[in-house]
Amino acid sequence: METGKIIFKIRRTRKMLNPRLEKELNEQINAEYWSAYLYLSMAAYFENKNLPGFANWMKVQYQEEISHVLKFFNYVNERGGRVLLKPINAVKTEWEDETEVFEDTLIHERKVTGLINNLTNISLEEKDHATHNMLQWYVAEQVEEESGVDEILQQLKMLEGNKHGLLMLDRELKQRTFIDETIKQ
Ligand code: OFO
């Protein structure tokens, strides 16, 4: 048998990922990429407003989303599935103020939580316990995402546009650094 045919046969027999989940996981890779793109757009907005701390926070958020993409990417491949990248839709580029950015961020993260919960439900319906187990990392991550964003949003609301307070918060957000939480598991 020719080498190409052997590889083809091995690849076919290696496939373990449920086709419905393969499709849904590909959708989620796109959604996570869109999240990254959105946060980079928010970072650009803050850079333009001379708020380097806010911009830094969003750039770290961008890096986190890319790590979420890669975790799904690696998982699909590990299970013998096929990653098919789709186009990334355009994102918002202008906001009223810092509070509106974080309101949008919280709305977005709640939406992502819904997507993760939906994927988890599908993994249970399809009795795919490996995918269900992998998704638990994202379930926990979404709790952290929502609570971290909400904390900043509440602080912004308390400031009510106070410039000094805003600069203090900017200094605090500058401290955030990227830690790849996906490799801890
Ligand atoms: Fe990937 O957690 Fe935010 O979107």
Backbone and ligand atoms as CSV (ligand in chain L), in Angstrom:
chain,resi,resn,atom,element,x,y,z
A,1,MET,N,N,0.841,-1.212,0.000
A,1,MET,CA,C,0.000,0.000,0.000
A,1,MET,C,C,0.873,1.258,0.000
A,2,GLU,N,N,0.457,2.293,-0.783
A,2,GLU,CA,C,1.264,3.524,-0.818
A,2,GLU,C,C,1.187,4.239,0.535
A,3,THR,N,N,2.246,5.008,0.862
A,3,THR,CA,C,2.300,5.698,2.156
A,3,THR,C,C,1.081,6.601,2.364
A,4,GLY,N,N,0.708,7.363,1.318
A,4,GLY,CA,C,-0.434,8.282,1.426
A,4,GLY,C,C,-1.690,7.558,1.866
A,5,LYS,N,N,-1.910,6.378,1.288
A,5,LYS,CA,C,-3.116,5.604,1.617
A,5,LYS,C,C,-3.067,5.109,3.055
A,6,ILE,N,N,-1.858,4.734,3.489
A,6,ILE,CA,C,-1.720,4.239,4.873
A,6,ILE,C,C,-2.079,5.368,5.840
A,7,ILE,N,N,-1.517,6.576,5.591
A,7,ILE,CA,C,-1.773,7.721,6.474
A,7,ILE,C,C,-3.268,8.016,6.495
A,8,PHE,N,N,-3.903,7.948,5.304
A,8,PHE,CA,C,-5.333,8.232,5.205
A,8,PHE,C,C,-6.123,7.252,6.067
A,9,LYS,N,N,-5.738,5.983,5.978
A,9,LYS,CA,C,-6.424,4.942,6.756
A,9,LYS,C,C,-6.255,5.168,8.241
A,10,ILE,N,N,-5.009,5.507,8.652
A,10,ILE,CA,C,-4.741,5.722,10.076
A,10,ILE,C,C,-5.604,6.879,10.563
A,11,ARG,N,N,-5.639,7.980,9.760
A,11,ARG,CA,C,-6.384,9.167,10.174
A,11,ARG,C,C,-7.869,8.839,10.331
A,12,ARG,N,N,-8.391,8.059,9.395
A,12,ARG,CA,C,-9.819,7.717,9.468
A,12,ARG,C,C,-10.143,6.888,10.703
A,13,THR,N,N,-9.259,5.941,11.013
A,13,THR,CA,C,-9.571,5.076,12.154
A,13,THR,C,C,-9.337,5.808,13.470
A,14,ARG,N,N,-8.490,6.871,13.440
A,14,ARG,CA,C,-8.145,7.622,14.641
A,14,ARG,C,C,-9.300,8.507,15.108
A,15,LYS,N,N,-10.254,8.781,14.207
A,15,LYS,CA,C,-11.307,9.747,14.528
A,15,LYS,C,C,-12.175,9.279,15.690
A,16,MET,N,N,-12.181,10.103,16.751
A,16,MET,CA,C,-12.941,9.722,17.935
A,16,MET,C,C,-13.969,10.777,18.292
A,17,LEU,N,N,-13.865,11.941,17.638
A,17,LEU,CA,C,-14.726,13.057,18.039
A,17,LEU,C,C,-16.088,12.974,17.365
A,18,ASN,N,N,-17.108,13.094,18.183
A,18,ASN,CA,C,-18.495,13.105,17.717
A,18,ASN,C,C,-18.679,14.245,16.685
A,19,PRO,N,N,-19.241,13.966,15.497
A,19,PRO,CA,C,-19.344,14.997,14.438
A,19,PRO,C,C,-20.128,16.243,14.865
A,20,ARG,N,N,-21.170,16.043,15.670
A,20,ARG,CA,C,-21.948,17.218,16.118
A,20,ARG,C,C,-21.077,18.112,17.011
A,21,LEU,N,N,-20.307,17.467,17.878
A,21,LEU,CA,C,-19.427,18.253,18.754
A,21,LEU,C,C,-18.277,18.874,17.971
A,22,GLU,N,N,-17.796,18.170,16.980
A,22,GLU,CA,C,-16.725,18.715,16.142
A,22,GLU,C,C,-17.189,20.037,15.515
A,23,LYS,N,N,-18.427,20.044,15.008
A,23,LYS,CA,C,-18.991,21.249,14.385
A,23,LYS,C,C,-19.150,22.364,15.434
A,24,GLU,N,N,-19.714,22.004,16.585
A,24,GLU,CA,C,-19.946,23.011,17.633
A,24,GLU,C,C,-18.635,23.555,18.197
A,25,LEU,N,N,-17.632,22.699,18.320
A,25,LEU,CA,C,-16.337,23.159,18.833
A,25,LEU,C,C,-15.674,24.112,17.839
A,26,ASN,N,N,-15.871,23.839,16.555
A,26,ASN,CA,C,-15.356,24.762,15.533
A,26,ASN,C,C,-16.052,26.121,15.633
A,27,GLU,N,N,-17.362,26.102,15.910
A,27,GLU,CA,C,-18.094,27.371,16.104
A,27,GLU,C,C,-17.519,28.121,17.309
A,28,GLN,N,N,-17.201,27.362,18.356
A,28,GLN,CA,C,-16.688,27.998,19.575
A,28,GLN,C,C,-15.291,28.577,19.349
A,29,ILE,N,N,-14.494,27.914,18.527
A,29,ILE,CA,C,-13.165,28.459,18.195
A,29,ILE,C,C,-13.355,29.830,17.540
A,30,ASN,N,N,-14.348,29.928,16.662
A,30,ASN,CA,C,-14.627,31.209,15.995
A,30,ASN,C,C,-15.087,32.253,17.028
A,31,ALA,N,N,-15.953,31.835,17.952
A,31,ALA,CA,C,-16.472,32.763,18.971
A,31,ALA,C,C,-15.340,33.268,19.877
A,32,GLU,N,N,-14.412,32.374,20.227
A,32,GLU,CA,C,-13.295,32.783,21.091
A,32,GLU,C,C,-12.368,33.736,20.336
A,33,TYR,N,N,-12.198,33.474,19.039
A,33,TYR,CA,C,-11.364,34.359,18.222
A,33,TYR,C,C,-12.004,35.733,18.113
A,34,TRP,N,N,-13.329,35.730,17.967
A,34,TRP,CA,C,-14.063,36.996,17.883
A,34,TRP,C,C,-13.890,37.770,19.192
A,35,SER,N,N,-13.925,37.057,20.327
A,35,SER,CA,C,-13.708,37.691,21.632
A,35,SER,C,C,-12.335,38.368,21.658
A,36,ALA,N,N,-11.320,37.651,21.183
A,36,ALA,CA,C,-9.962,38.206,21.163
A,36,ALA,C,C,-9.932,39.498,20.338
A,37,TYR,N,N,-10.592,39.447,19.202
A,37,TYR,CA,C,-10.623,40.589,18.280
A,37,TYR,C,C,-11.346,41.773,18.933
A,38,LEU,N,N,-12.432,41.474,19.640
A,38,LEU,CA,C,-13.199,42.519,20.337
A,38,LEU,C,C,-12.325,43.194,21.402
A,39,TYR,N,N,-11.605,42.385,22.181
A,39,TYR,CA,C,-10.797,42.964,23.259
A,39,TYR,C,C,-9.604,43.750,22.708
A,40,LEU,N,N,-9.096,43.326,21.575
A,40,LEU,CA,C,-8.005,44.096,20.968
A,40,LEU,C,C,-8.539,45.446,20.470
A,41,SER,N,N,-9.777,45.447,19.996
A,41,SER,CA,C,-10.410,46.698,19.565
A,41,SER,C,C,-10.617,47.628,20.772
A,42,MET,N,N,-10.991,47.053,21.906
A,42,MET,CA,C,-11.158,47.843,23.130
A,42,MET,C,C,-9.801,48.382,23.585
A,43,ALA,N,N,-8.750,47.566,23.441
A,43,ALA,CA,C,-7.392,48.010,23.807
A,43,ALA,C,C,-6.994,49.210,22.937
A,44,ALA,N,N,-7.323,49.126,21.653
A,44,ALA,CA,C,-6.989,50.226,20.729
A,44,ALA,C,C,-7.740,51.503,21.129
A,45,TYR,N,N,-8.994,51.343,21.551
A,45,TYR,CA,C,-9.803,52.489,22.006
A,45,TYR,C,C,-9.125,53.151,23.212
A,46,PHE,N,N,-8.672,52.331,24.173
A,46,PHE,CA,C,-8.047,52.883,25.384
A,46,PHE,C,C,-6.681,53.495,25.084
A,47,GLU,N,N,-5.936,52.871,24.173
A,47,GLU,CA,C,-4.630,53.456,23.790
A,47,GLU,C,C,-4.866,54.863,23.267
A,48,ASN,N,N,-5.902,54.997,22.448
A,48,ASN,CA,C,-6.214,56.283,21.826
A,48,ASN,C,C,-6.680,57.316,22.854
A,49,LYS,N,N,-7.203,56.818,23.986
A,49,LYS,CA,C,-7.672,57.731,25.046
A,49,LYS,C,C,-6.581,58.011,26.082
A,50,ASN,N,N,-5.355,57.557,25.809
A,50,ASN,CA,C,-4.242,57.706,26.759
A,50,ASN,C,C,-4.554,57.086,28.121
A,51,LEU,N,N,-5.120,55.897,28.076
A,51,LEU,CA,C,-5.355,55.130,29.301
A,51,LEU,C,C,-4.588,53.804,29.168
A,52,PRO,N,N,-3.239,53.843,29.356
A,52,PRO,CA,C,-2.419,52.645,29.112
A,52,PRO,C,C,-2.750,51.459,30.016
A,53,GLY,N,N,-3.228,51.738,31.223
A,53,GLY,CA,C,-3.575,50.643,32.134
A,53,GLY,C,C,-4.793,49.879,31.630
A,54,PHE,N,N,-5.810,50.613,31.214
A,54,PHE,CA,C,-7.020,49.983,30.644
A,54,PHE,C,C,-6.644,49.217,29.372
A,55,ALA,N,N,-5.762,49.836,28.563
A,55,ALA,CA,C,-5.331,49.174,27.318
A,55,ALA,C,C,-4.591,47.879,27.644
A,56,ASN,N,N,-3.738,47.946,28.677
A,56,ASN,CA,C,-2.995,46.748,29.090
A,56,ASN,C,C,-3.950,45.635,29.530
A,57,TRP,N,N,-4.960,46.000,30.309
A,57,TRP,CA,C,-5.923,45.004,30.803
A,57,TRP,C,C,-6.597,44.305,29.627
A,58,MET,N,N,-6.963,45.094,28.623
A,58,MET,CA,C,-7.631,44.515,27.442
A,58,MET,C,C,-6.679,43.669,26.594
A,59,LYS,N,N,-5.404,44.076,26.554
A,59,LYS,CA,C,-4.441,43.270,25.780
A,59,LYS,C,C,-4.217,41.915,26.467
A,60,VAL,N,N,-4.212,41.908,27.788
A,60,VAL,CA,C,-4.094,40.633,28.514
A,60,VAL,C,C,-5.346,39.792,28.249
A,61,GLN,N,N,-6.494,40.477,28.233
A,61,GLN,CA,C,-7.757,39.791,27.935
A,61,GLN,C,C,-7.692,39.142,26.540
A,62,TYR,N,N,-7.126,39.891,25.597
A,62,TYR,CA,C,-6.917,39.383,24.228
A,62,TYR,C,C,-6.050,38.111,24.265
A,63,GLN,N,N,-4.952,38.167,25.011
A,63,GLN,CA,C,-4.053,37.001,25.087
A,63,GLN,C,C,-4.770,35.793,25.706
A,64,GLU,N,N,-5.604,36.071,26.705
A,64,GLU,CA,C,-6.362,34.974,27.335
A,64,GLU,C,C,-7.274,34.309,26.315
A,65,GLU,N,N,-7.949,35.145,25.512
A,65,GLU,CA,C,-8.878,34.582,24.511
A,65,GLU,C,C,-8.137,33.731,23.486
A,66,ILE,N,N,-6.940,34.187,23.104
A,66,ILE,CA,C,-6.148,33.385,22.155
A,66,ILE,C,C,-5.782,32.039,22.800
A,67,SER,N,N,-5.490,32.072,24.095
A,67,SER,CA,C,-5.178,30.797,24.771
A,67,SER,C,C,-6.417,29.897,24.816
A,68,HIS,N,N,-7.605,30.513,24.908
A,68,HIS,CA,C,-8.848,29.710,24.880
A,68,HIS,C,C,-9.040,29.076,23.494
A,69,VAL,N,N,-8.710,29.859,22.447
A,69,VAL,CA,C,-8.783,29.325,21.077
A,69,VAL,C,C,-7.873,28.098,20.970
A,70,LEU,N,N,-6.626,28.265,21.434
A,70,LEU,CA,C,-5.644,27.185,21.272
A,70,LEU,C,C,-6.001,25.939,22.071
A,71,LYS,N,N,-6.626,26.145,23.231
A,71,LYS,CA,C,-7.030,24.967,24.021
A,71,LYS,C,C,-8.072,24.150,23.235
A,72,PHE,N,N,-9.050,24.855,22.643
A,72,PHE,CA,C,-10.046,24.141,21.818
A,72,PHE,C,C,-9.380,23.520,20.579
A,73,PHE,N,N,-8.503,24.300,19.939
A,73,PHE,CA,C,-7.799,23.853,18.729
A,73,PHE,C,C,-7.050,22.541,19.019
A,74,ASN,N,N,-6.305,22.542,20.117
A,74,ASN,CA,C,-5.509,21.350,20.461
A,74,ASN,C,C,-6.410,20.174,20.813
A,75,TYR,N,N,-7.514,20.471,21.486
A,75,TYR,CA,C,-8.419,19.388,21.883
A,75,TYR,C,C,-9.039,18.713,20.654
A,76,VAL,N,N,-9.541,19.518,19.715
A,76,VAL,CA,C,-10.164,18.950,18.506
A,76,VAL,C,C,-9.157,18.057,17.782
A,77,ASN,N,N,-7.916,18.530,17.670
A,77,ASN,CA,C,-6.896,17.724,16.988
A,77,ASN,C,C,-6.543,16.460,17.764
A,78,GLU,N,N,-6.453,16.608,19.069
A,78,GLU,CA,C,-6.124,15.456,19.918
A,78,GLU,C,C,-7.163,14.341,19.767
A,79,ARG,N,N,-8.425,14.744,19.536
A,79,ARG,CA,C,-9.501,13.757,19.406
A,79,ARG,C,C,-9.692,13.300,17.956
A,80,GLY,N,N,-8.748,13.681,17.094
A,80,GLY,CA,C,-8.833,13.237,15.697
A,80,GLY,C,C,-9.831,14.015,14.875
A,81,GLY,N,N,-10.275,15.166,15.382
A,81,GLY,CA,C,-11.206,16.015,14.624
A,81,GLY,C,C,-10.458,16.945,13.675
A,82,ARG,N,N,-11.223,17.770,12.968
A,82,ARG,CA,C,-10.627,18.686,11.989
A,82,ARG,C,C,-11.033,20.113,12.340
A,83,VAL,N,N,-10.034,20.962,12.531
A,83,VAL,CA,C,-10.326,22.380,12.778
A,83,VAL,C,C,-10.506,23.083,11.447
A,84,LEU,N,N,-11.636,23.785,11.310
A,84,LEU,CA,C,-11.899,24.556,10.097
A,84,LEU,C,C,-12.138,26.003,10.505
A,85,LEU,N,N,-11.177,26.859,10.210
A,85,LEU,CA,C,-11.298,28.262,10.629
A,85,LEU,C,C,-12.244,29.032,9.716
A,86,LYS,N,N,-13.115,29.805,10.351
A,86,LYS,CA,C,-14.107,30.594,9.606
A,86,LYS,C,C,-13.723,32.073,9.667
A,87,PRO,N,N,-14.366,32.903,8.825
A,87,PRO,CA,C,-14.058,34.343,8.894
A,87,PRO,C,C,-14.443,34.938,10.244
A,88,ILE,N,N,-13.708,35.962,10.646
A,88,ILE,CA,C,-13.995,36.654,11.906
A,88,ILE,C,C,-14.812,37.906,11.590
A,89,ASN,N,N,-15.992,38.015,12.174
A,89,ASN,CA,C,-16.848,39.181,11.928
A,89,ASN,C,C,-16.231,40.461,12.489
A,90,ALA,N,N,-16.654,41.578,11.931
A,90,ALA,CA,C,-16.155,42.881,12.403
A,90,ALA,C,C,-16.596,43.124,13.848
A,91,VAL,N,N,-15.825,43.952,14.556
A,91,VAL,CA,C,-16.164,44.274,15.953
A,91,VAL,C,C,-16.387,45.776,16.101
A,92,LYS,N,N,-17.030,46.143,17.207
A,92,LYS,CA,C,-17.264,47.549,17.534
A,92,LYS,C,C,-15.921,48.259,17.745
A,93,THR,N,N,-15.864,49.534,17.395
A,93,THR,CA,C,-14.588,50.260,17.545
A,93,THR,C,C,-14.721,51.531,18.391
A,94,GLU,N,N,-15.957,51.984,18.621
A,94,GLU,CA,C,-16.151,53.218,19.393
A,94,GLU,C,C,-17.102,52.991,20.562
A,95,TRP,N,N,-16.797,53.661,21.669
A,95,TRP,CA,C,-17.644,53.582,22.865
A,95,TRP,C,C,-17.847,54.981,23.431
A,96,GLU,N,N,-18.897,55.118,24.219
A,96,GLU,CA,C,-19.209,56.403,24.860
A,96,GLU,C,C,-18.124,56.761,25.893
A,97,ASP,N,N,-17.805,55.782,26.744
A,97,ASP,CA,C,-16.791,55.986,27.794
A,97,ASP,C,C,-16.315,54.631,28.335
A,98,GLU,N,N,-15.474,54.677,29.364
A,98,GLU,CA,C,-14.887,53.451,29.942
A,98,GLU,C,C,-15.988,52.522,30.484
A,99,THR,N,N,-17.006,53.139,31.111
A,99,THR,CA,C,-18.089,52.327,31.687
A,99,THR,C,C,-18.805,51.537,30.591
A,100,GLU,N,N,-19.047,52.168,29.466
A,100,GLU,CA,C,-19.746,51.458,28.385
A,100,GLU,C,C,-18.915,50.278,27.863
A,101,VAL,N,N,-17.587,50.463,27.824
A,101,VAL,CA,C,-16.716,49.360,27.371
A,101,VAL,C,C,-16.895,48.152,28.296
A,102,PHE,N,N,-16.887,48.417,29.604
A,102,PHE,CA,C,-16.984,47.295,30.543
A,102,PHE,C,C,-18.405,46.732,30.628
A,103,GLU,N,N,-19.396,47.573,30.344
A,103,GLU,CA,C,-20.767,47.029,30.267
A,103,GLU,C,C,-20.846,46.050,29.090
A,104,ASP,N,N,-20.274,46.462,27.957
A,104,ASP,CA,C,-20.259,45.582,26.772
A,104,ASP,C,C,-19.491,44.292,27.057
A,105,THR,N,N,-18.379,44.447,27.804
A,105,THR,CA,C,-17.544,43.275,28.119
A,105,THR,C,C,-18.338,42.274,28.962
A,106,LEU,N,N,-19.069,42.795,29.954
A,106,LEU,CA,C,-19.849,41.894,30.808
A,106,LEU,C,C,-20.968,41.214,30.010
A,107,ILE,N,N,-21.644,41.990,29.170
A,107,ILE,CA,C,-22.704,41.406,28.317
A,107,ILE,C,C,-22.094,40.299,27.453
A,108,HIS,N,N,-20.915,40.601,26.895
A,108,HIS,CA,C,-20.271,39.613,26.017
A,108,HIS,C,C,-19.876,38.346,26.770
A,109,GLU,N,N,-19.279,38.521,27.945
A,109,GLU,CA,C,-18.854,37.329,28.699
A,109,GLU,C,C,-20.053,36.481,29.135
A,110,ARG,N,N,-21.173,37.143,29.447
A,110,ARG,CA,C,-22.375,36.366,29.807
A,110,ARG,C,C,-22.857,35.566,28.602
A,111,LYS,N,N,-22.726,36.172,27.431
A,111,LYS,CA,C,-23.114,35.463,26.196
A,111,LYS,C,C,-22.209,34.235,25.990
A,112,VAL,N,N,-20.903,34.432,26.222
A,112,VAL,CA,C,-19.956,33.317,26.057
A,112,VAL,C,C,-20.264,32.208,27.077
A,113,THR,N,N,-20.628,32.610,28.289
A,113,THR,CA,C,-21.008,31.609,29.297
A,113,THR,C,C,-22.175,30.764,28.768
A,114,GLY,N,N,-23.142,31.435,28.131
A,114,GLY,CA,C,-24.277,30.716,27.544
A,114,GLY,C,C,-23.815,29.730,26.468
A,115,LEU,N,N,-22.849,30.138,25.655
A,115,LEU,CA,C,-22.332,29.248,24.588
A,115,LEU,C,C,-21.637,28.028,25.197
A,116,ILE,N,N,-20.845,28.276,26.252
A,116,ILE,CA,C,-20.133,27.168,26.916
A,116,ILE,C,C,-21.146,26.212,27.565
A,117,ASN,N,N,-22.162,26.790,28.208
A,117,ASN,CA,C,-23.188,25.939,28.837
A,117,ASN,C,C,-23.909,25.098,27.782
A,118,ASN,N,N,-24.180,25.718,26.635
A,118,ASN,CA,C,-24.847,24.999,25.547
A,118,ASN,C,C,-23.974,23.840,25.041
A,119,LEU,N,N,-22.676,24.126,24.879
A,119,LEU,CA,C,-21.743,23.069,24.454
A,119,LEU,C,C,-21.708,21.933,25.474
A,120,THR,N,N,-21.724,22.305,26.751
A,120,THR,CA,C,-21.711,21.303,27.822
A,120,THR,C,C,-22.966,20.429,27.745
A,121,ASN,N,N,-24.121,21.086,27.494
A,121,ASN,CA,C,-25.369,20.314,27.355
A,121,ASN,C,C,-25.283,19.340,26.177
A,122,ILE,N,N,-24.711,19.808,25.064
A,122,ILE,CA,C,-24.593,18.931,23.884
A,122,ILE,C,C,-23.683,17.741,24.204
A,123,SER,N,N,-22.581,18.012,24.929
A,123,SER,CA,C,-21.662,16.906,25.252
A,123,SER,C,C,-22.370,15.848,26.110
A,124,LEU,N,N,-23.305,16.302,26.944
A,124,LEU,CA,C,-24.071,15.339,27.766
A,124,LEU,C,C,-25.070,14.582,26.897
A,125,GLU,N,N,-25.758,15.328,26.005
A,125,GLU,CA,C,-26.720,14.676,25.103
A,125,GLU,C,C,-26.039,13.597,24.264
A,126,GLU,N,N,-24.802,13.912,23.806
A,126,GLU,CA,C,-24.075,12.979,22.930
A,126,GLU,C,C,-23.268,11.950,23.736
A,127,LYS,N,N,-23.392,12.036,25.058
A,127,LYS,CA,C,-22.651,11.123,25.962
A,127,LYS,C,C,-21.144,11.123,25.676
A,128,ASP,N,N,-20.615,12.318,25.358
A,128,ASP,CA,C,-19.179,12.463,25.100
A,128,ASP,C,C,-18.534,12.958,26.398
A,129,HIS,N,N,-18.132,12.028,27.232
A,129,HIS,CA,C,-17.634,12.383,28.559
A,129,HIS,C,C,-16.284,13.086,28.520
A,130,ALA,N,N,-15.457,12.764,27.529
A,130,ALA,CA,C,-14.141,13.424,27.427
A,130,ALA,C,C,-14.336,14.915,27.138
A,131,THR,N,N,-15.251,15.225,26.197
A,131,THR,CA,C,-15.499,16.637,25.877
A,131,THR,C,C,-16.154,17.332,27.069
A,132,HIS,N,N,-17.065,16.632,27.717
A,132,HIS,CA,C,-17.723,17.198,28.894
A,132,HIS,C,C,-16.686,17.546,29.962
A,133,ASN,N,N,-15.741,16.648,30.151
A,133,ASN,CA,C,-14.680,16.866,31.137
A,133,ASN,C,C,-13.810,18.064,30.748
A,134,MET,N,N,-13.424,18.150,29.469
A,134,MET,CA,C,-12.595,19.268,28.999
A,134,MET,C,C,-13.326,20.598,29.186
A,135,LEU,N,N,-14.646,20.594,28.952
A,135,LEU,CA,C,-15.430,21.836,29.041
A,135,LEU,C,C,-15.547,22.377,30.466
A,136,GLN,N,N,-15.331,21.508,31.452
A,136,GLN,CA,C,-15.433,21.982,32.842
A,136,GLN,C,C,-14.426,23.095,33.128
A,137,TRP,N,N,-13.280,23.037,32.437
A,137,TRP,CA,C,-12.288,24.114,32.597
A,137,TRP,C,C,-12.903,25.451,32.168
A,138,TYR,N,N,-13.624,25.433,31.050
A,138,TYR,CA,C,-14.245,26.670,30.538
A,138,TYR,C,C,-15.403,27.130,31.434
A,139,VAL,N,N,-16.122,26.182,32.001
A,139,VAL,CA,C,-17.235,26.532,32.896
A,139,VAL,C,C,-16.671,27.333,34.081
A,140,ALA,N,N,-15.586,26.828,34.660
A,140,ALA,CA,C,-14.962,27.522,35.801
A,140,ALA,C,C,-14.371,28.863,35.362
A,141,GLU,N,N,-13.746,28.882,34.201
A,141,GLU,CA,C,-13.119,30.102,33.674
A,141,GLU,C,C,-14.154,31.213,33.484
A,142,GLN,N,N,-15.331,30.848,33.003
A,142,GLN,CA,C,-16.365,31.866,32.764
A,142,GLN,C,C,-16.829,32.520,34.064
A,143,VAL,N,N,-16.831,31.757,35.163
A,143,VAL,CA,C,-17.209,32.337,36.462
A,143,VAL,C,C,-16.196,33.441,36.809
A,144,GLU,N,N,-14.907,33.131,36.625
A,144,GLU,CA,C,-13.845,34.109,36.903
A,144,GLU,C,C,-13.937,35.303,35.977
A,145,GLU,N,N,-14.174,35.047,34.701
A,145,GLU,CA,C,-14.249,36.133,33.705
A,145,GLU,C,C,-15.338,37.122,34.099
A,146,GLU,N,N,-16.536,36.587,34.354
A,146,GLU,CA,C,-17.666,37.462,34.666
A,146,GLU,C,C,-17.407,38.248,35.949
A,147,SER,N,N,-16.870,37.579,36.960
A,147,SER,CA,C,-16.696,38.281,38.237
A,147,SER,C,C,-15.595,39.346,38.133
A,148,GLY,N,N,-14.505,39.064,37.409
A,148,GLY,CA,C,-13.428,40.054,37.236
A,148,GLY,C,C,-13.908,41.297,36.501
A,149,VAL,N,N,-14.694,41.096,35.460
A,149,VAL,CA,C,-15.206,42.225,34.669
A,149,VAL,C,C,-16.215,43.031,35.496
A,150,ASP,N,N,-17.073,42.323,36.213
A,150,ASP,CA,C,-18.094,43.004,37.011
A,150,ASP,C,C,-17.449,43.864,38.105
A,151,GLU,N,N,-16.358,43.381,38.676
A,151,GLU,CA,C,-15.655,44.140,39.721
A,151,GLU,C,C,-15.180,45.488,39.171
A,152,ILE,N,N,-14.584,45.470,37.997
A,152,ILE,CA,C,-14.098,46.731,37.394
A,152,ILE,C,C,-15.279,47.630,37.035
A,153,LEU,N,N,-16.334,47.022,36.511
A,153,LEU,CA,C,-17.524,47.804,36.136
A,153,LEU,C,C,-18.102,48.526,37.366
A,154,GLN,N,N,-18.181,47.828,38.484
A,154,GLN,CA,C,-18.728,48.448,39.705
A,154,GLN,C,C,-17.838,49.595,40.163
A,155,GLN,N,N,-16.522,49.421,40.053
A,155,GLN,CA,C,-15.595,50.499,40.434
A,155,GLN,C,C,-15.804,51.721,39.549
A,156,LEU,N,N,-15.964,51.476,38.245
A,156,LEU,CA,C,-16.186,52.589,37.310
A,156,LEU,C,C,-17.480,53.328,37.634
A,157,LYS,N,N,-18.496,52.583,37.995
A,157,LYS,CA,C,-19.787,53.211,38.324
A,157,LYS,C,C,-19.652,54.075,39.575
A,158,MET,N,N,-18.852,53.606,40.542
A,158,MET,CA,C,-18.659,54.376,41.787
A,158,MET,C,C,-17.902,55.671,41.504
A,159,LEU,N,N,-16.997,55.637,40.521
A,159,LEU,CA,C,-16.190,56.831,40.222
A,159,LEU,C,C,-17.027,57.967,39.618
A,160,GLU,N,N,-18.089,57.607,38.947
A,160,GLU,CA,C,-18.978,58.581,38.300
A,160,GLU,C,C,-18.191,59.652,37.545
A,161,GLY,N,N,-17.215,59.220,36.772
A,161,GLY,CA,C,-16.463,60.160,35.922
A,161,GLY,C,C,-15.372,60.932,36.641
A,162,ASN,N,N,-15.095,60.618,37.907
A,162,ASN,CA,C,-14.026,61.301,38.652
A,162,ASN,C,C,-12.657,61.005,38.005
A,163,LYS,N,N,-12.018,62.052,37.476
A,163,LYS,CA,C,-10.782,61.864,36.696
A,163,LYS,C,C,-9.626,61.300,37.538
A,164,HIS,N,N,-9.497,61.799,38.762
A,164,HIS,CA,C,-8.405,61.313,39.614
A,164,HIS,C,C,-8.579,59.807,39.887
A,165,GLY,N,N,-9.810,59.435,40.237
A,165,GLY,CA,C,-10.097,58.026,40.499
A,165,GLY,C,C,-9.844,57.166,39.273
A,166,LEU,N,N,-10.169,57.720,38.111
A,166,LEU,CA,C,-9.972,56.979,36.859
A,166,LEU,C,C,-8.484,56.706,36.607
A,167,LEU,N,N,-7.660,57.718,36.896
A,167,LEU,CA,C,-6.215,57.542,36.700
A,167,LEU,C,C,-5.633,56.546,37.702
A,168,MET,N,N,-6.188,56.530,38.916
A,168,MET,CA,C,-5.755,55.545,39.927
A,168,MET,C,C,-6.098,54.129,39.448
A,169,LEU,N,N,-7.307,53.990,38.926
A,169,LEU,CA,C,-7.737,52.676,38.437
A,169,LEU,C,C,-6.887,52.254,37.242
A,170,ASP,N,N,-6.557,53.230,36.389
A,170,ASP,CA,C,-5.714,52.944,35.220
A,170,ASP,C,C,-4.361,52.393,35.683
A,171,ARG,N,N,-3.823,53.005,36.741
A,171,ARG,CA,C,-2.526,52.550,37.271
A,171,ARG,C,C,-2.627,51.110,37.784
A,172,GLU,N,N,-3.749,50.825,38.424
A,172,GLU,CA,C,-3.969,49.473,38.975
A,172,GLU,C,C,-4.083,48.445,37.842
A,173,LEU,N,N,-4.816,48.798,36.788
A,173,LEU,CA,C,-5.028,47.844,35.681
A,173,LEU,C,C,-3.748,47.596,34.878
A,174,LYS,N,N,-2.800,48.497,35.023
A,174,LYS,CA,C,-1.501,48.355,34.340
A,174,LYS,C,C,-0.726,47.161,34.908
A,175,GLN,N,N,-1.064,46.769,36.135
A,175,GLN,CA,C,-0.324,45.679,36.803
A,175,GLN,C,C,-0.686,44.298,36.259
A,176,ARG,N,N,-1.788,44.204,35.545
A,176,ARG,CA,C,-2.230,42.873,35.106
A,176,ARG,C,C,-1.236,42.253,34.118
A,177,THR,N,N,-0.904,40.973,34.349
A,177,THR,CA,C,-0.021,40.277,33.403
A,177,THR,C,C,-0.704,38.992,32.934
A,178,PHE,N,N,-0.280,38.532,31.791
A,178,PHE,CA,C,-0.882,37.320,31.221
A,178,PHE,C,C,-0.249,36.063,31.818
A,179,ILE,N,N,-1.108,35.197,32.324
A,179,ILE,CA,C,-0.663,33.878,32.797
A,179,ILE,C,C,-1.498,32.865,32.023
A,180,ASP,N,N,-0.823,31.949,31.366
A,180,ASP,CA,C,-1.577,30.976,30.569
A,180,ASP,C,C,-2.183,29.901,31.469
A,181,GLU,N,N,-3.443,30.135,31.854
A,181,GLU,CA,C,-4.140,29.212,32.760
A,181,GLU,C,C,-4.475,27.888,32.077
A,182,THR,N,N,-4.467,27.874,30.755
A,182,THR,CA,C,-4.887,26.651,30.042
A,182,THR,C,C,-3.858,25.531,30.182
A,183,ILE,N,N,-2.610,25.886,30.501
A,183,ILE,CA,C,-1.593,24.819,30.576
A,183,ILE,C,C,-1.471,24.228,31.976
A,184,LYS,N,N,-2.296,24.734,32.901
A,184,LYS,CA,C,-2.232,24.210,34.278
A,184,LYS,C,C,-2.853,22.824,34.379
A,185,GLN,N,N,-3.824,22.564,33.489
A,185,GLN,CA,C,-4.577,21.306,33.611
A,185,GLN,C,C,-3.781,20.091,33.217
L,1,OFO,FE1,FE,-12.979,32.887,26.279
L,1,OFO,O1,O,-13.670,33.707,27.760
L,1,OFO,FE2,FE,-13.979,35.472,27.356
L,1,OFO,O2,O,-14.918,35.325,25.858
